[in-house]
């Protein structure tokens, strides 16, 4: 309701088409690519400290959600706090998953020169 300003829901496919035509998916792919490029060197530098890698990358990924604590005219506080709980926990898990897959690629020789 907050994002659409309506109680009516579009079907999944209608919403997906809107997001594609509005460029939301392309923007998210671009943003994720930047985040991975920034994270890869840190994961590789901490390669011998596996537990530290998982916790540090999870925390660094989750810290981007801290901006939701800053009051702004675009998002009410209750929506921001719900969004904070959602994004910080999922970003923490994605950071840990990134470590898992990078370490797996390194072990299997999928990343050259490391």
Secondary structure per residue as TSV (DSSP state, phi and psi in degrees):
chain	resnum	aa	ss	phi	psi
A	1	X	-	360.0	-36.7
A	2	X	T	-65.1	-45.0
A	3	X	T	-78.0	-34.2
A	4	X	T	-96.9	-13.8
A	5	X	S	58.6	32.9
A	6	X	S	-151.1	152.1
A	7	X	S	-88.9	-8.5
A	8	X	-	-83.4	137.4
A	9	X	-	-105.1	136.4
A	10	X	-	-77.4	159.7
A	11	X	-	-68.9	164.5
A	12	X	H	-57.1	-45.0
A	13	X	H	-69.5	-37.4
A	14	X	H	-64.4	-44.2
A	15	X	H	-63.1	-39.6
A	16	X	H	-64.9	-43.1
A	17	X	H	-63.0	-41.3
A	18	X	H	-61.2	-43.5
A	19	X	H	-66.2	-35.9
A	20	X	H	-69.5	-46.7
A	21	X	H	-69.9	-29.0
A	22	X	H	-79.9	-10.2
A	23	X	T	85.1	11.5
A	24	X	H	-63.8	-45.7
A	25	X	H	-65.4	-42.3
A	26	X	H	-61.6	-42.3
A	27	X	H	-62.4	-42.4
A	28	X	H	-67.2	-36.5
A	29	X	H	-65.4	-43.2
A	30	X	H	-61.4	-46.6
A	31	X	H	-62.5	-42.4
A	32	X	H	-65.5	-37.6
A	33	X	H	-62.9	-42.0
A	34	X	H	-63.1	-44.0
A	35	X	H	-62.3	-40.1
A	36	X	H	-67.3	-42.7
A	37	X	H	-63.5	-33.5
A	38	X	H	-75.1	-35.0
A	39	X	H	-79.6	-33.4
A	40	X	H	-54.6	-48.4
A	41	X	H	-60.6	-36.6
A	42	X	H	-67.0	-41.8
A	43	X	H	-62.2	-43.8
A	44	X	H	-66.9	-40.3
A	45	X	H	-63.1	-32.0
A	46	X	T	-97.5	22.9
A	47	X	T	-56.5	-36.2
A	48	X	T	-80.8	-12.1
A	49	X	-	-111.5	77.5
A	50	X	H	-60.8	-48.6
A	51	X	H	-60.4	-41.7
A	52	X	H	-63.3	-38.6
A	53	X	H	-57.6	-50.0
A	54	X	H	-61.5	-48.5
A	55	X	H	-67.9	-45.2
A	56	X	H	-65.2	-46.5
A	57	X	H	-69.3	-34.8
A	58	X	H	-63.2	-44.9
A	59	X	H	-67.4	-42.7
A	60	X	H	-65.0	-35.2
A	61	X	H	-69.1	-38.2
A	62	X	H	-74.7	-25.2
A	63	X	G	-65.9	-20.7
A	64	X	G	-64.1	-20.7
A	65	X	G	-76.7	-11.3
A	66	X	G	-61.1	-26.3
A	67	X	G	-60.7	-19.2
A	68	X	G	-70.8	-13.3
A	69	X	G	-77.4	-18.3
A	70	X	S	-78.8	121.0
A	71	X	-	-61.8	140.3
A	72	X	B	-148.0	159.2
A	73	X	T	-76.0	-7.0
A	74	X	T	-92.1	-22.3
A	75	X	B	-137.8	120.3
A	76	X	-	-62.8	155.4
A	77	X	H	-59.2	-41.2
A	78	X	H	-67.2	-37.3
A	79	X	H	-68.2	-41.1
A	80	X	H	-62.2	-42.0
A	81	X	H	-68.7	-38.8
A	82	X	H	-65.2	-41.0
A	83	X	H	-67.0	-35.8
A	84	X	H	-61.6	-47.3
A	85	X	H	-60.7	-40.8
A	86	X	H	-68.1	-51.3
A	87	X	H	-74.6	-36.9
A	88	X	H	-67.2	-41.2
A	89	X	H	-69.5	-43.0
A	90	X	H	-70.0	-37.3
A	91	X	H	-66.1	-35.8
A	92	X	H	-60.4	-45.7
A	93	X	H	-66.3	-39.1
A	94	X	H	-65.8	-38.1
A	95	X	H	-61.4	-42.8
A	96	X	H	-67.7	-38.3
A	97	X	H	-64.8	-37.2
A	98	X	H	-61.4	-42.6
A	99	X	H	-61.2	-45.5
A	100	X	H	-57.3	-49.5
A	101	X	H	-72.8	-34.1
A	102	X	H	-67.3	-45.2
A	103	X	H	-61.9	-38.5
A	104	X	H	-64.4	-43.1
A	105	X	H	-64.4	-38.1
A	106	X	H	-65.5	-44.9
A	107	X	H	-61.8	-36.6
A	108	X	T	-87.9	1.5
A	109	X	T	79.2	18.8
A	110	X	-	-79.3	-16.4
A	111	X	S	-113.3	110.0
A	112	X	T	-72.3	143.9
A	113	X	T	81.7	8.7
A	114	X	-	-114.2	360.0
